[in-house]
Amino acid sequence: MQIPEAMEESSHTPKICKDDVIAKLKDDGDFDNLRLKIIRKLKDNEELRNEIISIVQQSAALNRAGAENMKPRQISDAIYDEVG
């Protein structure tokens, strides 16, 4: 089955990757707003909150030298990279 020419991807249109989208969300503050909404939901779910607290406390990112000098966003990003 052939794709009609109108539906073919244009070579002039740049592809947008997920990292670009995430970076834009972070820059616009939307990512931080989403993070705050998630935090509010977690506060309402004590079991999940306790599980996340346990995972974060065991995080190598939090327990490495110099972590106390990191900005909250840097710590959050490092924990996210570690835990996923």
C-alpha positions as CSV (number, residue, x, y, z in Angstrom):
1,M,0.0,0.0,0.0
2,Q,1.4,3.4,-1.0
3,I,1.1,6.5,1.1
4,P,-0.5,9.4,-0.8
5,E,2.0,12.2,-1.5
6,A,0.1,14.6,0.8
7,M,0.6,12.3,3.7
8,E,4.3,11.7,3.2
9,E,6.6,13.3,5.7
10,S,8.0,16.5,4.3
11,S,11.8,16.7,4.3
12,H,11.4,20.4,5.2
13,T,9.6,19.6,8.5
14,P,12.1,19.1,11.4
15,K,11.4,16.1,13.6
16,I,10.8,16.8,17.2
17,C,12.2,14.3,19.7
18,K,10.9,13.6,23.2
19,D,14.0,15.3,24.8
20,D,13.1,18.6,23.0
21,V,9.5,18.4,24.2
22,I,10.7,17.7,27.8
23,A,13.2,20.6,27.7
24,K,10.5,23.0,26.4
25,L,8.1,21.9,29.2
26,K,10.8,22.5,31.8
27,D,11.7,25.9,30.3
28,D,8.0,27.0,30.3
29,G,7.4,25.9,33.8
30,D,4.8,23.4,32.7
31,F,6.9,20.5,33.9
32,D,7.2,22.1,37.4
33,N,3.4,22.6,37.5
34,L,2.9,18.9,36.6
35,R,5.4,17.9,39.3
36,L,3.4,19.9,41.9
37,K,0.2,18.2,40.9
38,I,1.8,14.8,41.3
39,I,3.2,15.8,44.7
40,R,-0.3,16.9,45.8
41,K,-1.7,13.5,44.6
42,L,1.1,11.7,46.5
43,K,0.3,13.5,49.7
44,D,-3.2,12.0,49.5
45,N,-1.9,8.4,49.1
46,E,0.1,7.6,52.2
47,E,1.2,4.1,51.1
48,L,2.6,5.3,47.8
49,R,4.1,8.3,49.5
50,N,6.0,6.1,52.0
51,E,7.2,3.9,49.2
52,I,8.6,6.9,47.3
53,I,10.2,8.3,50.4
54,S,12.0,5.0,51.0
55,I,13.2,4.9,47.4
56,V,14.4,8.6,47.5
57,Q,16.2,8.1,50.8
58,Q,18.1,5.2,49.4
59,S,19.0,7.2,46.2
60,A,22.7,7.4,45.4
61,A,22.0,10.8,43.9
62,L,21.0,12.1,47.3
63,N,23.7,10.4,49.2
64,R,26.7,11.4,47.1
65,A,29.2,14.0,48.1
66,G,28.0,17.5,47.2
67,A,24.3,16.7,47.0
68,E,23.6,19.2,49.8
69,N,24.8,22.0,47.5
70,M,22.6,21.0,44.5
71,K,19.5,22.9,43.6
72,P,16.2,21.1,44.1
73,R,15.7,20.7,40.4
74,Q,19.1,19.2,40.0
75,I,18.5,16.7,42.7
76,S,15.1,15.9,41.3
77,D,16.6,15.3,37.8
78,A,19.4,13.2,39.3
79,I,16.9,11.0,41.2
80,Y,14.7,10.7,38.1
81,D,17.7,9.6,36.0
82,E,18.6,7.0,38.7
83,V,15.1,5.7,39.5
84,G,13.3,6.4,36.3
